[in-house]
Amino acid sequence: MTKKFFLLISALLTIALTASARRVGVYCHMAATGTQISEDGNIRAFIMVNHDGTANLEVMNLTDKVIFIRRAHSFSFVNKVSEPMFIPQSRTESYTTQQSVVTNENRFNETKTVRSYSRTKSHTVYDQRVIAIAPHGCSLVYVWDELPEKLREDIIDIGEDDSLLRNCKGRFMDTGKRFCKGDRRNYTAENTPLLLAADLEYSFKERGEEGCRLYLQDYVSSIQIGRSNENPYSGSYFSFLSGNSTSLVILEGAMGLMSLMCLGIPLAML
């Protein structure tokens, strides 16, 4: 009975160690068909997607005059839902300086008394309602962060990466199956899981008189599942990991082994 029991444990542990719960890389490719760049002779705006899951909106001044981007009258879009680029908010930044001072010095026995002082200063930084761009200069106007979290949940479940007790890989909702290396889905601007857009207002006058507008957008045109440690793709894309790491799979197997031993030891004694 004991031999059969430990054979069963070995088999189950092998299954746990080779389970499909290992992490995969999810690579979201942007269409980059040209609509992510827009210009009108005065400014050139472009959306730049970063591999870490963020996207920057940058604006270049093409003129010899200062241009003012009115963020309170400009809008960012995620899947056609808009919000102003300027939301009144502030943050406090602080820093600490340290200084050592000799307060007493004895020349006979060559000893010194040193005291250390530290001082912390802080200041408040406010978000900018208006951004001035120098002639022929370029400025960061807006940042979209956590792009994987913005993917439409009715199209893709991105999964989790902190579960110890279950397979937490994501899945495509059209089939409901967990991600598998080699899976791929293609999308258009109408059915994409993520569309980013910007509607900018700018002016040559700081108070915004005679304002002009500019619109641009980009969207996820395909999602491909690959290895968690590869980076073979070129072009504009962002990526993230989905599923347990190998170490978590081993931990799951160890936990299962302990549970079986607790259950099986009384049986082996029969």
Secondary structure as the mmCIF struct_conf table of DSSP 4:
data_model
#
loop_
_struct_conf.conf_type_id
_struct_conf.id
_struct_conf.beg_label_comp_id
_struct_conf.beg_label_asym_id
_struct_conf.beg_label_seq_id
_struct_conf.end_label_comp_id
_struct_conf.end_label_asym_id
_struct_conf.end_label_seq_id
HELX_RH_AL_P HELX_RH_AL_P1 THR A 2 LEU A 17
TURN_TY1_P TURN_TY1_P1 THR A 18 THR A 18
TURN_TY1_P TURN_TY1_P2 SER A 20 ALA A 21
STRN STRN1 ARG A 22 ARG A 22
STRN STRN2 VAL A 24 MET A 30
BEND BEND1 THR A 33 GLY A 34
TURN_TY1_P TURN_TY1_P3 THR A 35 GLN A 36
STRN STRN3 ILE A 37 GLU A 39
BEND BEND2 GLY A 41 ASN A 42
STRN STRN4 ILE A 43 VAL A 49
TURN_TY1_P TURN_TY1_P4 HIS A 51 ASP A 52
BEND BEND3 GLY A 53 GLY A 53
STRN STRN5 ALA A 55 ASN A 61
BEND BEND4 THR A 63 LYS A 65
STRN STRN6 ILE A 67 ARG A 70
HELX_RH_3T_P HELX_RH_3T_P1 ARG A 71 HIS A 73
STRN STRN7 PHE A 75 VAL A 78
TURN_TY1_P TURN_TY1_P5 ASN A 79 LYS A 80
STRN STRN8 VAL A 81 PRO A 84
BEND BEND5 MET A 85 MET A 85
STRN STRN9 SER A 90 ASN A 106
TURN_TY1_P TURN_TY1_P6 ARG A 107 GLU A 110
STRN STRN10 THR A 111 TYR A 126
HELX_LH_PP_P HELX_LH_PP_P1 ASP A 127 GLN A 128
BEND BEND6 ARG A 129 ARG A 129
STRN STRN11 VAL A 130 ILE A 133
TURN_TY1_P TURN_TY1_P7 PRO A 135 HIS A 136
STRN STRN12 CYS A 138 TRP A 144
HELX_RH_AL_P HELX_RH_AL_P2 LEU A 147 LYS A 150
BEND BEND7 LEU A 151 LEU A 151
TURN_TY1_P TURN_TY1_P8 GLU A 153 ILE A 155
STRN STRN13 ILE A 156 ASP A 157
BEND BEND8 ASP A 161 ASP A 161
BEND BEND9 LEU A 164 ARG A 166
STRN STRN14 ARG A 171 PHE A 172
TURN_TY1_P TURN_TY1_P9 MET A 173 THR A 175
HELX_LH_PP_P HELX_LH_PP_P2 LYS A 177 LYS A 177
STRN STRN15 ARG A 178 ARG A 178
HELX_LH_PP_P HELX_LH_PP_P3 PHE A 179 PHE A 179
TURN_TY1_P TURN_TY1_P10 LYS A 181 GLY A 182
STRN STRN16 ARG A 184 ASN A 186
TURN_TY1_P TURN_TY1_P11 ALA A 189 ASN A 191
BEND BEND10 PRO A 193 PRO A 193
STRN STRN17 LEU A 195 SER A 203
BEND BEND11 PHE A 204 LYS A 205
TURN_TY1_P TURN_TY1_P12 GLU A 206 ARG A 207
TURN_TY1_P TURN_TY1_P13 GLU A 209 GLU A 210
STRN STRN18 CYS A 212 GLY A 226
TURN_TY1_P TURN_TY1_P14 SER A 228 ASN A 229
BEND BEND12 GLY A 235 SER A 236
STRN STRN19 TYR A 237 SER A 242
BEND BEND13 GLY A 243 GLY A 243
STRN STRN20 ASN A 244 ASN A 244
HELX_RH_AL_P HELX_RH_AL_P3 THR A 246 ALA A 268
TURN_TY1_P TURN_TY1_P15 MET A 269 MET A 269
#
